[in-house]
């Protein structure tokens, strides 16, 4: 395990180029529009979030699971593995890597069945179709495609350091933390270092709360052009959410890719 981000596989292998990302998605985008594709990933990020919450996982584990999910499909088509199988597999693997503890196979499958039946039944009319052997087989496939690069540096820790520098502010910390959670529904975790994501989310939180920290941001040793790019990704997500009707729109896209 690398002692810091700059020597890690996250930095060296899993900060992707935007053009490469677009090229890898060409097959899926020949079937779906860009907006449908983004909404589909919002749907599955929401599924991972709900699954993690039902399993009482820490947010760090949920975030890592979401990154694994996004990394897999950054290099593979949605047709490669059913996202409904890869989502719980990502949660299962992340719980071990983040040292939360291994989730029992029975508990994971039971929770998946409950979540799909109670919260996502508008998209899936049948019961959760997978069993333990499917999860274990998919885990090996996921490990292979991640090249066993499992350590994910999240923006939460850099955010805590930034808030300490700004000065204690629980309201600002809470909102910026929530924006980081939201950012998992965009591509920023694939494209930018976690400290830049933390700065971008903090900047948005400052605007929302009308906190004037312009002079503080100006003194940061950071590429502000990249920070602005991150902010645009997240603002575009919020714009997309205004037209996001999960029940009406995504069920057809999910069935199309099943």
Order of alpha helices (4+ residues) and beta strands (2+ residues): alpha-alpha-alpha-alpha-alpha-alpha-alpha-alpha-alpha-alpha-alpha-alpha-alpha-alpha-alpha
